[in-house]
Amino acid sequence: MKRILLATAASALVAAAAQAEDVKVGVIFGYTGPLESITPGMAAGAELALKEASESGSFLDGSTLTPVRADSTCVDATAATAAAERLVTAEGVKAIIGGDCSGVTAAILQNVSRPNGIVQISPSATSPGLSQTEDDGLFFRTAPSDARQGQVMADIISERGIKSAAVTYTNNDYGNGLANSFAEAFKAKGGEITIQAAHDDGKADYSAEIGALSSAGGEILVVAGYVDQGGRGIVQGALDTGAFDTFYFPDGMYGQSLLDTFGSDLDGSFGDLPSAEGEDAQLFQGLAKEAGFDGTSTYTGESYDAAALVLLAMQAAKSSDPATYKTHVFDIANAPGEKIRPGELDKALKLLSDGQDIDYVGATNVELVEPGESRGTFREYAIKGDAFETVGFR
């Protein structure tokens, strides 16, 4: 009898080992380019979720999760497509976390994810156009659309009694979409847009752009750009010439490098970025600190949540096959089910293994709405002295 039991146990171990696999997940962000200062935190957020689940031993019969990084550059669609193609064909990833910027995210989706049937979840691509794109049920995002951010921006600026604003935006899908969304909402509130002008990244001299913005005037300059690229150049030119001394900075312009460059010269400026509030956000920030990165940095929580949604959908489907698990993303992200907080991935995996429902809340209070994006919460901040200070949440 003892020999039979031992043989049965051995057979079970062999079967489990045979079922276990190493599931690779692509993490494609702009490690170079105009968002390179915030990208390390985003990658660390995604990889924290993968590590947590992998080390739990509860993922897909003891399977492991391995992140594979690739550089989207944020702005070069051709390079991003090639990098994503390598993830799929050479590395064999079963999911893509990314891209970061909207243009490269769309390129990856249409050129790589859809043709290969790969689930793709972006934590930071916010262009309203992505809400209408064909995705075969493969594309999701844990960041809210800029259609909503534009309304939030208009609310914040109007409530400060500001009646006129000049707008400059990076000349791509993100900048154009956000500028249009804000302008429409601000005008609806009775505000005046004195000028709405694009700027290109990578230029050494923005004097022509500053001249046009200065001539148009306005009580504030809204800079819908990138903190490590043209947006920073615009701010430098505006300060140098005295064209503007008060700025509004949405998500692409939020980062410590902004304060490192301009310090107290930005005192009195303000802005917003997608960011959750409450105990779950604080819990994630504690986990991030233990892991060695700043959990308050832009899109770190959204990156953790994007990776978590992928691995939990796989667990719910009992498969790492994207064609199978893609239909489970909405199920695990929304009610009904037991709420899952940051750091509770092992708990979630076990509940799913037992056939129970979960409602993944995560670091950013995830709740997906059609066509697969987060409604989101925005943190309003002000620059006081040479530091960011939270004003409230919307």
Secondary structure, 3 states (H helix, E strand, C coil): CHHHHHHHHHHHHHHHHHHCCEEEEEEEECCCCCCCCCHHHHHHHHHHHHHHHHHHCCCCCCCEEEEEEEECCCCCHHHHHHHHHHHHHCCCCCEEEECCCHHHHHHHHHHHHHHHCCEEEECCCCCHHHHCCCCCCCEEECCCCHHHHHHHHHHHHHHCCCCEEEEEEECCHHHHHHHHHHHHHHHHCCCEEEEEEEECCCCCCCHHHHHHHHHHCCCEEEEECCCCCHHHHHHHHHHHHCCCCCEEECHHHCCHHHHHHHHHHHCCCEEEEECCCCHHHHHHHHHHHHHCCCCCCCCHHHHHHHHHHHHHHHHHHCCCCHHHHHHHHHHHHCCCCEEECCCCHHHHHHHHHCCCCEEECCCCCCCEECCCEECCCEEEEEEECCEEEEEEEC
